[in-house]
Amino acid sequence: MKNISLILNAILFVAVAVLYYLHFSPKSNAVAGDASASVSDLKIAYINSDSVLKYYEFFNVNKEKLESKGKKLDQDFRNRAQSLQNDITSYQSNLGSMTIGQAKAVEEDLGKKQQNLQLYQRSLEQEIMNEQAKMNEELYARITKYLKQYGEEKGLQLVLKYDPTSDLLYGGTAIDITQDVTNGLNEAYKAENAKPAAKADSTAAKK
């Protein structure tokens, strides 16, 4: 029987593109679609999505968690694969002393273990993909929610994404809101994480 080599595919982490268009009525008396609103009234800004992802704490924390989980699952798979390889090596070493019936039975058992290991591999890959998709969805929701709030506060009608894959080839520094958005996202994330701690301290004080 040929040696069986099974290795879990490397976990690839793809940076999430952040693109969100803000459409809302200005706080002034003019309404969307009013003929009095010209193109010159349109306020536009952009963010460098690579920079946001690089410095956004939520993204970094959860990416590390996902990578750590991936490494643990990968090690578990490797341990199981090594156990199967040991069984194969043992079978090959003892093949000469086995009857045809015994050899066939062992081969069938090894074949089942191999199939189970392959199914386990696919389940691990799917689990990681699901976790990554879940994180990407939350990341997108957080950034777009903040951009909408930021846009309303600053009177922006449009926020563009700038990175090597975008159609935005140039953007002046005057409309670059990357730093403001990153700071705001991190402040919101920090405040969010501080709430459980404050609640725990309040509960402990009551006791």
N, C-alpha and C positions, 0 to 999 in steps of 0.2 A: 504494500500500500504506500502510495506517495505521501511524503510529509505534508502536513497541513499547516499553512501559514496564514494566520488571521490577525490583522491589525486594524484597530479602530481608526477611521478616517480622522485626520486632523481637524480640530474645531476652528472654523474660520469665522472671524468676527467682522462683519461689514458695517462700516459707519453709516448711520441713517441720514439720508438727505432730508433737510428741513425746508419745506416750501409751503407757504401759507398766504393766501390772498385775503386781505381785510376789506370787506365791503360794509360800510355802515353810513347812516345819515349823519352829516356834520351837526355840531351842536348849534350852529347858527340857524337862522330862519329858512335858509335854502334847503331844499330837499333833494334826494338823489334823483338824477335825471332832469333836474331843473335846467332850462335853457340858459339861465344866467351863470351856471357853473361851467367854466371853461377848463380846457386842459391845463392852462397855466395855474389854476387853483389846486391842482392835484399835488399832494404832498407824498413823496416817495422816500423810502429809506431801504437799506439792505443790511444783511448780516453775513458774516463769513462763517458758514456752517461748520467748517473744519475747526475753527478756533473755538466756537461755542462748544462743540463736542469735546475738544481737548481740555477745556477748563470747567465744564459743567460737572459739579461734584456728583450729582445724581447718576449721570452716565458713567463716570469713572468707578463709583462704588459698586454699581450693579454689574458693570462689565467684569470687575474683579471677582465678584461673587459667581458670575456665570462661568468664568474661566476656571475658578477653583473647583466648582462642581464638575466641570468637564474633565478636569485632571483626575478627580476622584473616580468618576465613572470609567475613564480610560484605564486607570490602574486596576480597577475591579475586573474589567474585561480582559486585560492582559494576564491577570492572575488565573482567570478561568481558561484562557487560551493556553497558558503554560501547563495547567493541569491536564488538559486534553492532550497536549504534546507529550507529556510524560507518559500518559496512558498508551499513546501510539508507539513511543519508544520501547515501553515495556512489552507491548504486543510483538513488535519486531524482534526483540531479544529472545522471546520465548516461543516464537513461531515454530522453530525446529522441533520442539517437544510437544506440540499440539497435534491433535487429530484434525482431520479436515473439518469435522463437525464443530469442534471447539474453535478452530480458527474462524470459521464462518460466523459463529455466534458472536465472537469478539468483534469482528469486523462490522457486523450489523449494529452492535452496541456503540461502537466508535462512530459509525455513520450517523446514528441518532443524536449522539452528543455534539457532533459537528453541526448538524442542522439546528439543534437547539441554541448553539453558540451563535450561529449566524442570525437567528431570530432575535436573540438577545442584543446583538450588535445593532440591528436595525431599530430595535426599540430604544436603545440608548441614543442613537442618532436622532430619532424622532423627538425624544424627550428634550434634547438640547435645542433642536430647531423650534419646538413649541415655546421653550423658555425664552429663546432669543426673540421670537416674534412677539411674545407678550411684553417683553421689555421695550422693544422698538415701538410698539403701539402706545405704551405709557409715555415713552420719551417724546413721541410726536405730539401726544395730547397735552403734555406739560408745556412744551415749547410754544405750540400754537395758542394755547390758552393764555400764556403770558404775553405773547405778541399781540393778541387781540386787546388785552388790557392796556398794554404799553401804547399801542396804536391809538386807542381811544383817548388816552391821557395826553398824547403828543399831537393829536389831530392828524394822524397819518391815514391815508387811504390805501396805501400799498406798501408791503414789505417784501423785498426780493431776497433770494438766496444767492450767495456768491461763493463758488468753489470752482475747481478746474473743470467740472463737468457741466456747469451752468451756462446759460446763454448770456449772462451778464459779463461782458468783457472788461468793463471798467466802471468803477464807482468812486466818486470823490470822497475824501475823508469827512466832508461836511455832512454827508448823509449815511455815514457808516455808524450804525448803532450797535455793533458787535459787543463792545465793552460794556455798554449800559445794560444790554439784554443779558449778558453773561452774569454780571454782578447781581442783577435783579433776580435771575433764576436761582443763583446760589443763596441769596438772602432768603428767598421764599423756602428753599429746601432746608436751610438751617433752622428757620423758624418752625417749619413743619416737624423736624426731628426734635426740637426742644419741647414741643407740647407734651409728648408722653412722659418725659422726665419731670416736667413741672407738675403733671397730674400725679405722678408717683410720689413726689415730695409732699404734695398737699395731702395725699392719703396717709402718708407716714406721720405727718404732723398731727392729724386728727386722732391717731391712735395714741 
